[in-house]
Amino acid sequence: MIRTRMLATAALASLLLGTVPLAAQPAVQPAQTDVVVFSNLGTVEVLDYPAEFVSADLNTREAIFESENGKRWEVVIPPGVADLAALQNSQKVTVRVMPTVLTALGKATQGTPGEVIEQVAVTDGLPGLPEGFGVNAVTMTTIFVGLDKTAGTVTFEGLGGKVHTVRAFDPKVLADLQKVEPGDLAKITYLQAIALTTP
């Protein structure tokens, strides 16, 4: 079950600078991966997920999509990203997922790897994002497949089984990173940029 709420905080804005790839959710595969250079974000990976729109809760902005292989998945569409009321059932869309930054981590005592626990729409202005993107803070359970404690990065299996690497910048998160090892079941929170395009 994904729980959602809206979050407005300018303090998260600076965390988007200098991010590296990451995404998370169910077993769907991107049709393509674009490596794009943005002026304020550097070189990042953008994953494109072709899908059909199924339905949306206009209050929580939780939208359900169906991938080309028939799998349904849910994502919170941040405010300003798309007019959900204008989307029609079975309408073809592309969900675009952009790299994020790690904002919290710790060992987990229970949970299923790859399970999204919560998605929070970040509603404050965030500098450097390409037009059309909004931001979610995502909390999930995962297993670390790699760590670089010097660089402050963690590598784990995310959306569709794809392995991702994300960097921490906050001193507390960097300190917490020293307490985990590859293979640990962990609970992490990261920022994820989302866009929705239609043909």
N, C-alpha and C positions, 0 to 999 in steps of 0.2 A: 504494500500500500504506500503510495507516495503522498506525503503531506506537504502542503504548500502554504506560504504566507508571503507577504510583500516586505521587502527590506529596503530602507533608504539610509545609506551611509556613505558620506564622502570619503571616509577613511579607506574604503576599499578601492577607490579610484586609482591610487598610485600603484596598487599591486598588479595592474594590468600591463605595466611597462616592463618590457623584457621577458615576456612569457615564452614558454615552450609547450609542445603539443600535449593535448589530453582530451578525452571525451569519455562518456560512460552511459550505459543503459542496457537495452536488451540485445538479443542475437540478430542483428541486422547488419548488412554489409554496405559500405559506401560504394557508389558507382564510380567515383573518382576521388583522387586526393590532389588538391592544388597546393603547390608551394608558392606563397605570395609574400611579397615584401611590402610592409606598411611602414610609413614614415616614423610612427611612434612606437610600433610594436616589434619592429625588426622582421626577420624571416620566420613565418609561421606556416602551419599546415592547416588547410581548410578541408574538411570532409563533407562531401555532398551525398545526401541520402534521398534518392527518388522515392516518392510514396504517394498514396492516395489519402486525402483527408477523410476521416470517418465522422468525428464529432468533436465538440468542445464545450466546456463549461465557461460561459462568458464572465462569470464572477471570479473564478480561481484562475482562468486562462489555461487550464489543463486541457490539452488537445490530444486526441487519439489519431494515429496514422497507421496505415497498413503498407508494409513494404512490398516490393515486387514479388517476393517469395511467399506472400500471404501472412507474414507475421505482423501482429499488431503491437504497437508500443506507444507509450505516453510520454509527453514532454510538456513542460510549462513554457508557454510562449511569453517572453517578457513584454511588458507594456510598450506600445509604439512600434513593435516589430511587424505586426500584421493586423488587419481588420478581420478578426475571427468570425464576426457575424456575417461577413460577405462571402465566406467560403461555403461551397456546396459539397454535399456528400459525394464521395468518389472523385472529387476534383483532384487533378494531378498537381503535386507540389514538389519542391525540393527543400528538405530541411538541411541547412548548412550549419556545421558545428566548427567552432574555432578554438584554438588552444587556450589554456587557462593557467592559473597559478594556484599552488597549494596554500591553503589558509589554515588548516588544522590537520593533525594526524595523531594516532595513538593505537596501541594494540587493542584488538577486539576479543572478547571472550566468547562471543556467539555471533551468528549471522551467516548468510550465504554469500560467497564471493560473487561480485557483480551485481548485488542487490542495491538498488537506489532507495535510500531511506527517506530523503527529503529533497525537494527542490524549492529554492527561495528566489523569487524575482528581485533583482537589485534595481531599484527604481531611481537612484540618484544619477546625476550626470557623470559619465565615465569618459575621460579624454582618450583620444587616439583610436577609437573604434571606427571601422569602416561604416559607411552609411548602410542602414538597414539592419544592423546587429543590435541585440540587447543582451543582457547578462543575467545568468542564473548562478546562485551559489548552490552547489550540489553536494550532498553528503551520501556516501556509499560505503559498503563493505567490500574489501578487496584483499588480494594477496600480493605482497611485494615480490616481484621477480628480479629486481635489481635495485641497488642503492649506491649513490655516490655522496658520501657524507661530507666530503670536501667541497664539492660543487653545490651541495644542497638539493639534489634531485632524487626522485623516486621513480621507479619504473614498475608498471603493473599492467594487468590485462583488463581492458575496458570494453567498450562497445564492439559487439560482433567478434569478440576474441582478439581484437587488435591490441597490440602492446603499445603503451604510451609512456612518455616520460614527462614529468612536470617538476617545476622548480619552486622551492620555498624561499621567501625573502625575509619574513618576519623572524626576529631573533628567538621568540618562544618556539615557533615551529621548527626552526633550525636546531634548537636544543632538543626538542622531542625526537627529531630525526636520528639523533645519536643513540636513542634507546631502542631502536627497532632493527631487525635484521631481515635479509631476504628469506622468503618463506613464511613470514609472520602474517597471520590474519589481522587486518587493520581496518580501522574506521577512519576515513579521510574526508575532508571538505575542500572543494576547489571551486574556482570561478570558471564558468563556461559561457562563451559567447554563442548566441543562436541567431540565425536569420531564417526567414521563410520566403521563398520565391515561387512564383507561378509562371507557367509558360506564357 
